[in-house]
Amino acid sequence: MTVDTRKIDEVVLALFQLTLHDRYRAWKSFDWDVLNRLYEQGLICDPVNKTMSVVLTDEGMEKSARLFNEYFTVSSEAQK
């Protein structure tokens, strides 16, 4: 089985919306490989530190919100 890491990265970035605090911080309770890929893409600041959260960059915040809406919200048409 081949895993699409791009999709995994997108979903993790989207899920950061659920744990946002202090405006740009989200809990870093995800796989380190995913966090490292998001860091390499410039979407989060370096996750290797003693804090329990990561800081999303401006680009990361925008993409996180967009992906959250794309993956997890239901359109009003679908609710009917």
Secondary structure, 3 states (H helix, E strand, C coil): CCCCHHHHHHHHHHHHHHHCECCCEEECCCCHHHHHHHHHCCCECCCCCCCCEEEECHHHHHHHHHHHHHHHCCCHHHHC
